[in-house]
Amino acid sequence: MTIIGPKTAIIHKPVLKDLPNELKDYKFIDIDAKTRKEMGGNVLVIGPKKVIVQKRHTALQEALKREGYTVIPIVFTWHSLLDGALRCASCPLVREKL
């Protein structure tokens, strides 16, 4: 599951059958098993309603657009071979203390 905005997330529903109560009022954009396996739900949110998505996941792109998201598709496939994708590849190495 990837949270992409207030009360909105990308999910492959068969994997998360029993959602915690905190997620019951979320709007979910469902992805299929192939997209999940290819780490397609692992998108990078770069602003309000603006996401970078792997180019090959066209159904997800269309679903995001229907929900009002600006979608930036890029070719990004090699990381999924190592069980990672856009969000994993963009994690900050140094974090500021709060």
Disulfide bonds with the S-S distance in Angstrom:
none
